């Protein structure tokens, strides 16, 4: 027997008209709901989970995405729960400083870079969505299993509940798949795509209370993948009476086989810790940081080849469902946010239909494809690869004896250009 949907009665009494169905209440889906509300376009958000619970670890929101969130009226609240990133710093695996560059407002952007717990970002967005479009329009326990084109300028969405039972169908003018790396809509639109592309690297992640280190707002990258690489940054300030921060860390290591592709999969210290057991820097005891972590998560560093198209008539994809990328440029969440704002703008300008989805596809597909490929070959981490290879994985006396600072700066600049996150030439530099 079908379980009665909480919105069935309303659907029976009114056609959806220009309503947008958003499949997934992650960062991209919730940002899209806020952007549509700003454009006076009705929407509903359908989430597979029975309850939207705090999950995940740390992520970064780069300035171009922060600016978009500011335009949606949520940046101030996000800054209250995040760490406003001051700098990105690179080190070798011996803790020697390689290169630093300012981040966010300190780099001249008008908006900040935010280091934040994914759960905190999602919670701020969810609260804003429920307040603006109505809590009843965020519908949980509805996993979309497929979308069918209707015969009256509508699409029909089919759902299952968490137990696998069918829910009532929903109808909308367009459907947007924001359902992440395991997107059912992506599988429907591209059934012959094949498995994800594994980079040969696995990563293990965790969060742990720790005293502030370096500037207290530094994003650290250290080491290299063949011998062990770490990404470490704080994501919450002043979490206890000792003034400690919640620190996010990611350990990356080349491996023979990938771990399971599940964001919530548990990992074991035995799988990776030996590579980092002697990482005791004068500014941070990395080995002790890892050992003190209560829960370790494991995930393979995978992506998918860029798709030729996301939009098919009145159905399209957004965020990780459209362009999953290896997390080596701190850009996954940011690109989902930019997707959402672009799509809402096209729906407002062209009407809620296939033309808007096609133009959104044209604008965003090529831009994100460049980032997917850059994350594979020349992300900011390439700085570490250069130093690792040129130094022979040995300590150095002076970094200038290994590689010039100009060459390191060029690597960072090249990625920022691809990612679209350089401050505009006419944007005045500001003091934080």
N, C-alpha and C positions, 0 to 999 in steps of 0.2 A: 504494500500500500504506500502511495506517495505521501510524504510528510508535508503538511501545509506550510508554505512559505510565509514569513511574517509580512510580506508585502503583497500577497495575492489579492486581498480585498481591494487594495488601492488600484492594482493593475486592472481588475475587472471593471472598475468604474471610470477609468481614464486611460486613454492611449498614451504611450510614452512620448509621442511627438518627436521633439529634437533631443530626447534624452540619450545620454552616453552611458553605456555599461562598461565599468572599469573592473577588470578581472584581476584581483590581487590588491591587498592593502599593505603593500610594502612601501618603500620610499617613493618609487616612481608613481605608483597608483594613487597614493595620498597626495602627492604634489600635484598630480593631474586634477584631482578633485578640487583642490584649492584654486588652481588656475582656471578651471571651468566655472567655479563659483564667481570668481572675479569677472569673468566674461558673461555672466548671467545665462549660463548654459546648464541645464539640469543634468544631474548624473546620479548613479548609484554605484557603490563599491561592493563587490562580492568577494569575500575572503574564504579560502578553503578551511582554515582552522576554526574550530568551534569557539575559541577564545583567542583574542589577540594578546599574547603574552610577551613580556620582555625577553628577547633572544639576541644572540650574537655577541660580538666583542667590538673592538674599536674600528672606526673608519675615519677618513678625512673628507671634509667638504671643502673643495678648493674655491678660490675667490669668485670665479665666474658663476659657480652654482650658488654661493652665498648671496651674491647680488640678486639672483633670481628669487631666492627665498625671502630676501628683504622686500622685493616687490610684492610678495604675497603676504607680507605682514607678520612673519614668524621669526625673523632673524634675531630680534631682541631677546625673545624667550630662549632661543637656541644658545645665544652667547652666555646666558645665565647658567646653563647646565653643561657647557662645553669648556674646553681649554682653547683659548685663542692662540693659535700657533704663531710663534715668533720667528723661528728659523728652521731650516733643514740642514742637518750636519751629517757629513760622511766620514767614516773612520775605517781603518783596516782592522783585521781580526786581532791585532795586538793593542787596540785602543788608541792608535795614533791618529791624530786629526789629519784628514785629507783635504776637505773643502767644506765651506759653509756658505749658504745664501739666505737672505732674509725671506720671510714668507708673509703672504697676506698684506695687511696694511703696512707692515715694515718694508715690504718690497714695492710700495707705491700704489697698490690696489686700493680702490675705494671701499671694498668689502673685505672681511677677514677670511683667513683660512681657519677652519674649525676642526680640532681633533675631538671626537665625540664618541660615546658609546652608541652603537647602532640602536639599542633599545631606547635611549634618551631621544635620539632624533625621531624615531618612529612615534614615540609617545607624544612629543610636541606636535607633530603633524596630525596625528590621530585626534588629539583633543581639539585642534583647530578645525578639522574637517567636521567632526560631530557638532561643534558649536555653530558652524556656518551652514551646513547643508541639512543638518538634523541627524541625530543618532540613529534613527530608524532607516536611514539611507546607507548605513554601513552594515552589511548583512553578512554575518559569519556563518560558518558551517555549510558553505556553498562552494564546493570545488567544481570549477567549470571543466566539463569533459568534452565539450565541442560546441561549435557555433555553426548555424545553418542560415543561408540567405533566405529571406522571406520573399513573398510575392507582392508586398505592398510597401516597399521602401523601408523595410525593417529587417533586423536579424533576430534569430531565435537562439537563445543560449540555453544549453542543457547542463544540469548540475547533479552532483551527488553529495550526500551528507558524509560526515566522517566515518560512518559505518558502511558506506557504499550504497546506500539506498537512494533511489532517485528522488530529487526535489522537483518542485514545480518549475516549468520553463519560465524564462524571462524574455522580454522583447525590448528592443531598443533601436534607435536610429543607426548607431554604430557601436561596435564592440572593440575594446582596446585590451590586448593581452599584456598585463603587467605582472604575469604570474611566474617570473623569475627563471632560474636556470633550468628548471624541469618543466617549462611551459607546455601545457597541453595544446594551446593555440599554435605555438610554433611547430609542434609535431604535426598538427593537422594541416597547416599551410605548407610545410616542407617535409612530407613523410619520408623522403628518401635521403635526408641529409646525412645520416650516419652518426657515429659516436663523437663525443668531444675530442678535441686535439690536446693531448697531454704534452707538457713541456719537458718532461723528465725530472720535474721538481715537485716535491711534496712540501707542505708547510704545516706547522703546528703553532697553535695560538693560545693565548691566555691573558687574563687580567689579574693584577695583584696590587695590593696597597704598597706604596713605597714613598720614601721621602723624595722631594723634588731633586732633580739632578740637572746639571748644566744651567740653562736659563730658566728652568721650570716650565718651559713651553717649547722645547726643542723636539723635533722629529728626527730621530737617529736612524741612519742606515749604516751597517757595518759588516765587514767580511765579504765573502763572495760564495756563490752557490756550490762550487765544487768542494769547498772546505767548510762551509757553513756561513750563512748570512742571517743577520738579525735586523728587524725593524722594530723600534721601541719608541713609544711616545705616551705622554699622559693624556687621559681623556676626561677626568673629573678632578676638580680642585677641592682641597680642604675637606676630605671625606671623614676625618676624625679629629679628636682633640689634639692630636700630635701634628696636625697640619699636613698629613700625608695626602698624596694624590692616588687616584686609581690609574695604574700604568698598564698600557696594552703592549704586548710583545708578539712578534711573529718570527718563528725560526724557519728558515728555508734551506733545503738540502737536496742535492741531486740524488736520485734513488733509482733502483732497478725496476720497481713497479709502483703504480699509483695506489694511493689509499682510496677509500670509498668516497664517492662524490656526494657528500651530504654535509651541509653547513653545521649540523649538530653532532657529527660523528666524534666520539671520544678518541683521543690519542694516548700514547704511553711514552713516558720519559725514555724508556729503553730504546725507542725507535729513533731517537735523534740526539739525546742529551750528550753522549760521548763526544760529539763534534764541538760542543760548547763548554765542556767541563773545566777547561783552563782559561776561560774568558773572565779574568779578574782585572778590570781596568781601574785606574786611579780615580776615575769619576763615577764608576758604576760597577758593581759586582754582578755581571750578567748571569753567571752560573748560579749564584744564590737567588737571583730574581726568578729564574726558571724553576729552581727546586722548591721555592716557596709558593708556587701556584697550585691552587686547590684543584681546578679542573682544566685539563688540556684538551683542546679540540684539534682534529686533524683534517686536512683537506688537500686534494691534489691541485696543482696549479694548471688549470685547464681553461681553454676557451673554445670558440667555434669559429670557423672561417666566416667572414662577412657574407651576409645573404644578398642576393641580387635585388630582392625586394621584400618589404615588410607588409605592404598594404595590398589587400585583395578585396576590391569593392568596398564594402562597409566594415571590414575587419582589418586591424593593424596590430603591430607589436610595439613595445616600449621598454626601455631599460634592459635588464639582463635577459629578458625574453627575446629582445631584438638583437643585442650585441654583447653577449658575455665576453669578458676580457680578462686576461690574467691580471691579478691585482698588483701591478708593479709601477703604477704611476699615480696611485691614490685618486683614480678618476672614475671608477665604476658608478658610485652613487651620484657623483656630479653630472655625469652624462645622462643618467636617468632623469635628473631634475631638469636639465636643459631640454631633453626630449619632451617632457610634460608641458613646459611653458610654450615651446614651439607648436606642439599639437593644439593646445588650447587657442593659441593665436590664429592658427589656420582655420579651425572650426568656427571661430568668431568672424573671421574675414570672409570665408567661402561658404558658410552654411554647414550644418551637421550632416555630412554625407561623404560620398566617395571622393569627390574632388579635393576636399580638405585633407583627407588621409593620403592621397597621392602626392600632394604638394609637401606635406610633412615628411613623407618618405624621401622625396627628392632632396629636401634640405638637410635632413639629419642622417640619412643612411651613409652618404659618402663621407661626411665629417667624422662619424664614429668609426667607420671602417679604417680610416687612417690611424686612429688611436689604438684600435685592436692590433693592428700590425706593428705600430710603434712600440706598444707594450711588449711585444714578442722580441723585438730586435734592439731598439735603442731607447729604453726608458731612462729616467734619471739614474737608475742603478748602474747604468753603463759606466759611470764614473768609477765605481768600485771594481768593475771588471778590468778597466784600463790599468788601475793601480795594481791590482792583483797580478796581472800578467806581466806588466813592465818591471815590477819589483821582484818577480819570482817568488811571491808569497813570503817575503822576508821583511823584517822591520827596516825602516829607512831613517837616515839622518835628517834629511830635508825633503819635503814632498817635491820641491822644485827639481831635485836630482832625478826624480822618477817621471814626472809629467808637469808641464807648465800649468799654472792656474788659469791662463787664458784658454787652454785646451779643455780643462774641466768646466769652465764657465760656458764654453760653446756647447758642450753636451747638454747641460741644463737648459740653455737657451733654445736649442733645437727642439727639445721635447715640449717646452712651453709654447712654442709657435704652433706645433702640430695640435696640441691640446686646446689651443685658443684661449690661453690664460695669461698672455703678456699684458701688462698695463697698456692702455692706449697711448699713442704718441702725444695726444693732446690732453691726456688726463694729468692733472697736476699732482706732483708727488706730495704726500702729506706726512706729517709727523704723527705717529700713533699716540 
